[in-house]
């Protein structure tokens, strides 16, 4: 297909194109090198490999996985903050990076895409300017989206949004500096700031992980309430399966499980937790604290090794085979693709009853 | 259940700043039995780290610690920790009670290899270095680490989970009887947290350790603890065995905390956050400090600080209305089958013990 044909198809599809569409996305980083290894091949870290995923309007996708599994990199790629080294990321059918570079016919300018895709970070304290009052922090996005609004109306909008996110009295909070707020309040300001851009999608990158356990539910509820009011989609990143479940299930969304840069299972929240298809999802389930007393004792994890392998040299075949309790020879040799119905897909040979996996020998350490 | 063989007895420990104006630990008494694991749970700013520091007389300046902290040695002699000289205290810490803090990166010297930290510690305490290093290797392999590789690494060359495990090995190298841990897994992902908990359980059994584990994450420590203590506003408000605290807690705050915890089994619609905020150290309300947030609070709660009521089998709860709390604040998760013991015990044993409970209903507005 030539370039003009591609834009042609995009135009036709624009009405029903997903909000965000990732196609075979990969992100590889080159590791920083010291002066002495100047002549050696640079090492690359495969942060994200071969991920295809659609995000619709008013959608919720929760990404889970351990530290270093690439979930943040995938999140940032989804909202156009990280340029993929392979594959495409489309916003309503428009290739985001083609728009940025001015390649081909650009239907939606990059600046519009950029402001429709927002982020809330893990540490709200360092994402707010310490020298600005809350009212000034929140005025910036309004000035950008509604340049013709007067000072008084701007102030009114800020106050009503602050009240909406539970910061009463708004006038008092508006005149404070970020350090005069608690962690939960700072996160509410960061969320308000993102919402003022009228985004289609907000990436919440471990946005509740720094809060006390008892405050997390409250913050998730607030985000979900606002999702209804503002019609936004959410990509919610967490290492905690129970938070991902709460968020995804309330937002009627999906959970995606990542391992060493690959998506190993994706499906509706409840189904994925009740009937995990991938042994790694089962490991995450084990890691999730549970108040039922049968499960409360610290039992052995359903995996063979505690530490995640080095992403510079990811294992061959299925990347989880070095830790997987169910691994067999076949897992070392070839890599399972995501299979299953549209809603729930798993990348494991065990979900295929007639795969040669079942005939091969078990791996032992 | 009377205290049989306590190893640490903390009596009326009080920590004040600003010439007694600010309390950060308010009259806390807690006995830790030899060989048990006590989980101390509290929100940020509840004073739980102060409790840990107080056990080692390590309150940050200019805080003042009063009260009594007794340590019962294996040989039957008793040490009054607050009477120790600087030199005795230096020996006491690490050789009798060791402490692990959160954030291993800040506990290690970044310019010294891990092996150097072990050697330095052994030398500083006049221990035999060769024997000590052999024990260090054993500890490291107990923690699923490769001893030679880890000892020969600088801290930054290890992942966060490996650093934290190396730090636990370092804290145990002088064979202390007690390990006090303050959020030892807080900066790690959930999978590593749970793995470390499982390893701690193995260490505890292998070396007969007494452990005090301090965290804001109730379900996490529930997997490890024999007994749990809940802190609120600088004081303990409930102390009970692990299964009693989870399935039959008597304090409204504990019950709210349990209900606010996202977990995989609770019905979503019943999970809710705790209303309001915990008090600052200067404004602790008179009477019960939880009264302003408590749905059961009466005039008695606002005027009279509740003592510890024995609700049966050594289950202590400092709430005037502990029975009402059990009846009226329902738990939103299935704690599992704890046997028929708790209910009957609670109702028959306590009422004669505690005349206060009879007045409960009269205080209703």
Interface residues (C-beta under 8 A of the other chain):
Chain A: X66 X67 X68 X182 X183 X212 X213 X214 X215 X216 X217 X218 X220 X221 X239 X240 X241 X242 X243 X245 X246 X249 X250 X273 X283 X284 X285 X286 X287 X288 X289 X290 X291 X292 X293 X294 X295 X296 X297 X298 X299 X300 X301 X305 X306 X307 X308
Chain B: X43 X44 X144 X159 X160 X161 X162 X188 X189 X190 X191 X192 X193 X194 X195 X197 X198 X200 X201 X216 X217 X218 X219 X220 X222 X223 X224 X242 X243 X246 X247 X256 X257 X258 X260 X261 X262 X263 X264 X265 X266 X268 X271 X272 X273 X274 X277 X333 X334 X335 X336 X337 X338
